[in-house]
Amino acid sequence: MPSPLKLSALDADDLAVVSAAVQDSLVAVRDCVHFKDEKRFVLLLNRFCWEADPTVDVAHWRTHSALIFNEVTAVRHHDVPLGEPDRVLDLLSMTQENDHSVTLRFAAGRTIRLEIGRLACHLGDVGEPWATPWKPAHPVD
């Protein structure tokens, strides 16, 4: 069973590490929340544990995680079905576009762009991981 992951990103290189850790996370639309008064954007993820040791009996794990961005001044959605709170999105990557924005890219061309005062991102696993027989796979072009 993998140990709980706790990571922070304060620059683009750090964010690339966090992005790798959350690749193929699943998140319901209702679990993507902008707390405007706190300047915080939170996603509650069902995260695939890419860091788990594949040599153990159970090679694949998932866990619940909280992904938090602080200093968020605005949130822009592209093709995110906000009227469908139960819709599950597949998070593919996160990139810092410039000093004042981060883009979260999801499957099917969906994106969430965060306007930020500065990059302050935190990822933390919560709860116990569980075994899964499925490993995410992506077609090779």
C-alpha positions as CSV (number, residue, x, y, z in Angstrom):
1,M,0.0,0.0,0.0
2,P,1.5,3.4,-1.0
3,S,2.3,6.0,1.7
4,P,0.2,9.1,1.6
5,L,1.5,11.7,-0.8
6,K,2.0,15.4,0.2
7,L,3.4,17.8,-2.4
8,S,3.6,21.5,-2.9
9,A,4.2,23.6,-6.0
10,L,5.6,27.1,-5.8
11,D,7.0,27.3,-9.4
12,A,6.5,25.7,-12.8
13,D,9.0,22.9,-12.1
14,D,7.2,21.9,-8.9
15,L,3.9,22.0,-10.7
16,A,5.2,19.5,-13.3
17,V,5.9,17.1,-10.4
18,V,2.4,17.6,-8.9
19,S,0.9,17.3,-12.4
20,A,2.6,13.9,-12.9
21,A,1.2,12.7,-9.6
22,V,-2.4,13.7,-10.4
23,Q,-2.4,12.5,-14.0
24,D,-5.5,10.4,-14.7
25,S,-7.2,11.5,-11.5
26,L,-11.0,11.4,-11.6
27,V,-13.0,14.4,-10.3
28,A,-16.8,15.1,-10.2
29,V,-17.8,18.5,-11.5
30,R,-19.4,19.2,-8.1
31,D,-16.0,18.5,-6.4
32,C,-14.3,21.4,-8.2
33,V,-15.0,24.5,-6.1
34,H,-13.8,28.1,-6.1
35,F,-14.0,29.7,-2.7
36,K,-13.9,33.3,-3.9
37,D,-13.7,35.0,-0.5
38,E,-10.7,32.8,0.4
39,K,-9.1,33.1,-3.1
40,R,-8.9,29.3,-3.1
41,F,-9.8,26.6,-5.7
42,V,-10.2,23.0,-4.5
43,L,-10.5,19.7,-6.3
44,L,-11.4,16.5,-4.5
45,L,-9.7,13.8,-6.6
46,N,-9.9,10.0,-7.0
47,R,-6.1,9.8,-7.7
48,F,-4.3,6.9,-9.4
49,C,-1.1,6.2,-7.4
50,W,1.5,6.3,-10.1
51,E,4.2,6.2,-7.4
52,A,3.1,2.8,-6.0
53,D,5.6,0.0,-6.2
54,P,4.6,-2.3,-9.1
55,T,6.5,-5.3,-7.7
56,V,4.1,-5.9,-4.8
57,D,1.1,-8.3,-5.1
58,V,-1.3,-5.4,-5.8
59,A,0.2,-3.3,-8.4
60,H,-2.4,-0.6,-8.8
61,W,-3.9,1.7,-6.2
62,R,-6.2,4.7,-6.0
63,T,-6.7,7.1,-3.2
64,H,-8.7,10.2,-2.4
65,S,-6.7,13.4,-2.6
66,A,-7.3,17.2,-2.1
67,L,-5.7,19.5,-4.7
68,I,-5.7,23.1,-3.5
69,F,-4.7,26.3,-5.3
70,N,-4.3,29.4,-3.2
71,E,-4.2,33.0,-4.4
72,V,-6.8,32.3,-7.1
73,T,-8.4,35.5,-8.4
74,A,-10.6,34.1,-11.2
75,V,-11.6,30.8,-12.7
76,R,-12.5,30.2,-16.3
77,H,-14.1,27.0,-17.7
78,H,-14.0,25.7,-21.2
79,D,-16.5,22.9,-22.1
80,V,-16.9,21.9,-18.4
81,P,-20.5,20.8,-17.9
82,L,-21.2,22.9,-14.9
83,G,-24.9,22.0,-15.1
84,E,-24.0,18.3,-14.6
85,P,-22.6,18.1,-11.1
86,D,-22.3,14.3,-11.2
87,R,-20.2,14.3,-14.5
88,V,-16.8,12.8,-13.9
89,L,-13.8,14.5,-15.5
90,D,-10.4,12.8,-16.2
91,L,-7.5,15.2,-15.2
92,L,-4.7,14.8,-17.7
93,S,-2.2,17.6,-16.8
94,M,-1.6,20.9,-15.2
95,T,0.7,23.6,-16.6
96,Q,1.6,27.1,-15.5
97,E,1.0,29.2,-18.6
98,N,2.6,32.4,-17.2
99,D,3.2,34.0,-13.8
100,H,-0.5,34.6,-13.4
101,S,-2.3,31.5,-14.8
102,V,-2.5,27.7,-14.5
103,T,-4.4,25.5,-16.9
104,L,-5.9,22.2,-15.8
105,R,-6.5,20.0,-18.9
106,F,-9.0,17.2,-18.8
107,A,-10.0,14.5,-21.3
108,A,-12.4,15.5,-24.2
109,G,-10.8,19.0,-24.5
110,R,-12.2,20.3,-21.3
111,T,-10.1,22.9,-19.4
112,I,-10.2,25.0,-16.2
113,R,-7.9,28.1,-16.2
114,L,-7.0,29.6,-12.9
115,E,-5.9,33.2,-12.7
116,I,-3.5,33.5,-9.8
117,G,-1.6,36.1,-7.9
118,R,1.2,33.6,-7.5
119,L,1.6,29.8,-7.7
120,A,0.7,28.2,-4.4
121,C,-0.5,24.6,-5.0
122,H,-0.8,21.8,-2.5
123,L,-1.7,18.1,-3.0
124,G,-2.5,15.8,-0.1
125,D,-3.8,12.3,0.1
126,V,-6.7,11.7,2.5
127,G,-8.1,8.4,3.7
128,E,-6.8,4.9,2.9
129,P,-5.9,3.8,-0.6
130,W,-7.7,0.9,-2.3
131,A,-6.6,-1.7,-4.8
132,T,-7.8,-1.4,-8.4
133,P,-7.3,-3.8,-11.3
134,W,-7.3,-1.0,-13.8
135,K,-4.3,1.1,-14.9
136,P,-5.0,4.1,-17.0
137,A,-3.8,3.8,-20.6
138,H,-3.6,6.4,-23.3
139,P,-3.5,5.6,-27.1
140,V,-0.1,6.3,-28.7
141,D,-0.4,8.5,-31.8
